[in-house]
Amino acid sequence: MPPPNGRLGPGYLTDEEKKNKPKVTKALIKRIFSYLKPYRLQLVFVLAAILCSAVLTLLPSVLTGRIIDDGLIAKNMKALVFYILLSFGVTLVANLIGILESYLNTWIAQHITFDMRNSMYSHLQKMSMRFFTTNNQGDIITRMTSDISGVQQIITSTLTSIISNAVTLTVALVLMFSENWKLALVGIAVVPLFVIPTRSAGKRRWSITKDSQACSDEINGILNETLSVSGQLLVKQFGMEEREYDHYETVNRKMIGLNIKESMAGRWFRMALGTFTNIGPMLIYLVGGIIMMRFDKSITVGQISVLVALLGKMYMPVNQLLNIQVDWIRSMAMFTRIFEYYDMKPEIENAPDAVRPSSAEGEVEFRNVRFYYDPEREILHDISFTLSKGKCIAIVGPSGSGKSTLINLIPRLYDVIDGSVLFDGTDVRRLDLSFLRENIGIVSQETYLFNGTIRENLLYAKPDATEPELIEACKRANIYDFIEKQETGLDTVVGNRGLKLSGGEKQRISIARILLKDPALMIFDEATSALDSISEQKIQDAIEPLIATRTSILIAHRLSTILAADEILVIKDGEIAERGTHQELVGAGGVYTQLYETQFSKATEHIQPEFSYSEGES
């Protein structure tokens, strides 16, 4: 497994990190530090705390010399006790300041990540559906979670580490040279040796960690595939439990071996580090002893001890500063990834002079509409039709002909490439987005329910809905009989994506949710295509009274869903190939006739073709 701090090896970048190394510019640095600006006062206290803590942490090392020379060697009990108590007091104060610095640092980091998460979530909510269909969902979640969480690590670790280590190293060097410049040079000469095991261990651990990460990914893949609901169903159907266990056991054993290797690589690293760490003090003792005994009797044992102690304090800052480039590059890459999303302009936005009418009728008009996702493949071409208030239009056609794309243009999930879509006579691009979407209700084939109760999913449409309103909507959606039979009624938990419910039950709850919204225009997109005949009939019973009195659009594969429409539009290859009523189209010998013969004809045994509603009938 990767090291706890997430780094794949001291001082090393992955091949991908090297390839995508961000270009650090003045503008990028300025933008990063703009997030610190609201907390500059707290930041000043952090910097002051780091400076004080670094200085005070080194003072006990200097006081060690006084303890030895003025206390022990001079056999002065008063001096010995004084310097020991002073050293203890300084250490205590340094630790208390360190706690304060850690708290302030964490407080700043948490508030910055809080601001960034809110800002990113708000920004993503403004993005069009194209953004979510073209970008990997895992990548979106990673930038919202891991990348922004990494900002906290940058502030609490990378930024403060640079400052703290630089201050500690500078103060240590000043104190060493003030004690004895000759011995200070001897101590510093050993520092390069300290880097050798760090670099060597980094290469070794990086190599092992790459294999370990690949093995970890394989294990996660096995778990995701075999322990999911669908995966377990397949395993049990084919009786592959033993085979899957053997596969998992083999990969898991490989992971154990890699973990042992990585752990031992760390042990060898610490052994080498310990060896080189002791060379410096030994050299200072040796050179200091020679100078003290033969050349300069003014050098004291305390001075030598101080230099040894200060040299030990230098090792960690030197190592961390040598590797800080890696942390810095990774930090810049993380911010760059976050800013990439921030810099994506929302495709669908309110016009500066957006119109918000007082009410809506739900009338729709398409004028010569063209649309495509990819310029090389046009989805809709020259689409024109009008839907008047209280009327119903059914849209049929082969799969992939552009039916769902067409209705997605009405609430501006996408914008037309050419032509215009009008809602109550106003181009949807000039209407206030919230007003437009408040007055359009869509029931899609793949109903999405949040992992909560039926009540919570219904209230999503109207948060202030009363109990009678909820019950009435459920009755009209033909789902209340089912809810009444549940032990907890409306407070029944539906499960993740509504998995505890059948497809028909989810669909009817979706209809009830739209009824609570009470939109001017209702759109049913393949609302019954994936259901059995019983569920279909229950949903049909819920839909039919609605389309009789409301402005509505139906997209369906089944004849039962479209017979009551005032007009049927037949879409083929992105164009309106035919239009008219069922009776007009069924005998015309065109696309609708083919659809009728292949998909709809069986339904005529149970449905009267002449079936229709007159306006106002329920």
Secondary structure, 3 states (H helix, E strand, C coil): CCCCCCCCCCCCCCHHHHHCCCCCCHHHHHHHHHCCHHHHHHHHHHHHHHHHHHHHHHHHHHHHHHHHHHHHHCCCHHHHHHHHHHHHHHHHHHHHHHHHHHHHHHHHHHHHHHHHHHHHHHHHHCCCHHHHHHCCHHHHHHHHHHHHHHHHHHHHHHHHHHHHHHHHHHHHHHHHHHHCHHHHHHHHHHHHHHHHHHHHHHHHHHHHHHHHHHHHHHHHHHHHHHCCHHHHHHHHHCCCHHHHHHHHHHHHHHHHHHHHHHHHHHHHHHHHHHHHHHHHHHHHHHHHHHHHHHHCCCCCHHHHHHHHHHHHHHHHHHHHHHHHHHHHHHHHHHHHHHHHHHCCCCCCCCCCCCECCCCCCCCEEEEEEEEEEECCEEEEEEEEEEECCCCEEEEECCCCCCHHHHHHCCCCCCCCCEEEEEECCEEHHHECHHHHHHCEEEECCCCCCCCCEHHHHHHCCCCCCCHHHHHHHHHHCCCHHHHHHCCCHHHCECCHHHCCCCHHHHHHHHHHHHHHHCCCEEEEECCCCCCCHHHHHHHHHHHHHHHHHCEEEEECCCHHHHCCCCEEEEEECCEEEEEECHHHHHCCCCHHHHHHHHHHHHHHHCCCCCCCCCCCCC
